[in-house]
Amino acid sequence: MHRIALAFFLLAPVPVVLAAPADTAPTGVYVTDPAHTSLTWKISHFGLSNYTARFTGLEARLDWNAERPEVSTMTVSVDPLSVRTDCPHPEVEDFDGKIGGNADFLAAKPISFKTRSITMTGEGTATVLGDLTFRGETHPASLDVRFNGSVAEHPMDKKPRLGFSATGVVHRTDWGLGFAVPALGEDVDVMIEAEFVPFEG
């Protein structure tokens, strides 16, 4: 009898979808933890260096499916006026305000990203395709995303938490931002680090 039961167990089909382990963040709605989320970008400066800056006004909502991450969805909003360039002489020129508000740059118009699809590319990696809007124009953009892990109960706040790293390249001229090309690079490299906590709204 035991042999028959063992044979049945070994031959039984493995489910296509496996439940997430109990020690991982469950399916649900999550939002970014601002203390552990950053969006940094860099652009070639006359081919001599890469000029770097960041946005401090970033919010994202993740509808997370722990069993099938590829059907998760996400929306992101960024305040263009939250750009921080670390300009050493703000009393001479408000470079942050210039990039965030000037018509030649971000024109003070909201920046947003909304997922279209998520394609798994490996163990914990995926390509996320979505619609990126800035300067009032919307075009496709993609991110290479790595899932860094999750916990059902973080030791600090005792809440579920997920973490991701992402990179992407934005060809800024596609959105009509052609200022000083090619002295300033057309490609903008984007680097994102994000932790998500449960939405409590």
N, C-alpha and C positions, 0 to 999 in steps of 0.2 A: 504493500500500500504506500509506504513512504517513497519507494522508487517511482511509482506512478505519479505521485504528487510532485516529486522533484522534477520529473521529466516534463510534466505539464507546465510547471513554472518556467523552466528553461526555454520551452518552445513557444510560450505565450508571446504574442506580438508586443513590442515595446511601444508605449504611447508616443505619438508624434510630438505632443506638447507636454513637457514636464513641469510640474509645479515648482515655483521658486523655493529655495531652501528657507526654512523658518527664520534664519538669522539675517535675512536680507530685507530691504525696504519693500513693503507690500505695494500692490497696485493702488493707485490713487492720484490725487492732484497735489502737485508740489510747486513751490516757488523758490526763487534764488535766495540764498542767504547772502546779503550784501557784504558781510564781513569776510566772506570767503569766495567771492566772485569777482573776476576782473576781465576786462576786455582791453587788450593792448594791440596797437597796430604800428606798423613801420613802413617807411617808404624810402626809396633810394634818393639821396641828396647829391646830385651832380655826379653820381657814381663813386663818390668818395667815402660815404658813410650811409648808414640807414638811420633816418630820423624816426624816433619813437615817441609815441604819445598814448594816451589812454582815455577811456570814458568812465566817469564815476557814476553817472546816472543810468544804470542798467537794471532792468527788471525782466524776468522771464517766468512764464507759467508752463509747467510740464504736466501733461496728462499721461502718466506713466503706467505701462502695462508690464508687470514684472514677469509674466509668463511668456509674453510675446512683445519684446521691446520694439520690434519693427513696426508695430501698429500704434506706438505711442505718438503723441503730437506735442508741438511746442510753439509758443508765440513769444517773441522777444520785442521789447521796446527800449529805445535808447534816446536820451535827451541830447541833441547835438550841442547844446550849450554847456554840457558837462564835460567837454573835451578839456584835457589837461596836458599841456605841452612841456611843462617845467621850463618855460622861457625864463632866462636868468635876469631879465630886466623888464618886468611888467610895468614899471613906472614909465618906461620909454614907449613901449608898445604892448597893448593888450592882445597878445598873440592868440590866447585861448578864445577870446571874443571874436577875433578876426576869422579864425578857422571855423568856429561854430556858427557865426551869424552872417558872415560876408557872402554875397551872392556868388563870388568866385569859388567858394568852398562849400560848406554844408547848408548855407542859406537859412539857418535856424528852422529847418523843416524836420519834422519827426522822422526818426529812423526806426524801421521795424523789420522783423524777419518772422516768417510763418512757414512751418514745414509743409512740404508736399509729399515727400516719401522718405523712408528710412530703409537703406539696403545694408544688411549685415555683410561685412567683408572678411570677418575672421572672428576669433575668440575675443569678444569684448570690443570689437571695432566695427565701425559703420560709416557709410557715406550718407549724409543728410542733405537732401535737396529741398530748397525752399524758395520763397519769394522774398527778395530783399528790396526794401523801399527806402530811398533817401533822395533828397533834393526834389521830391515830388514825383519821382519815377520809380517804377517797379520792374525788376528783371530777375531771372533765375540766378541763384548762387548756390554753391555747395560747400559743405564743411566735412572734413575728415575728423571723426569723433572717436575718442577712446573712452570706454566706460571704466572708470577707476575702481568702482566697487560701491557697495552700499551696506548699511547696517539697519537692523530692525530697531535698535535702541542705542543711540550715540551716548558715550560715557559722560558727556558734558551736560546735555539737555534732556537726555532720556527719550529722544524722539527719533523716528526713522530719518535717514539721510542718504542721499545719493551724490556721487561725484563724477564729473566728466572733464576731459580736456579736449579742446578742438582747435583746429587750424584751418585756414582757408585763404584764398587769394581773390581779391576783388579788382577787376579791371575797371578803374574809376571812370574812364572815358565812356563806358557803356551807360553810365548814369549822367552823362553830360558834364562831368567834372574834368575838363581838359586843361586846367590852368598849369602853365609852365612845363607841359610835356614837350620834350623828353628830359629836360634838366631835372625835373622832379619825376620820379618813376611813375609809369602808368599803373603798375601793379602795387596794390596795397596788401601786405601780408597781415592777416588777422590771427591773433592768438587769444584763446578764451580758456579760463579756468572757472569752473562753476560747481558749487555745492547747492543741493536742493533740500528743502525742509517741507513738511506738510503744510498745505494751504489751510489757513484757519479763518478765512473771511466768512 
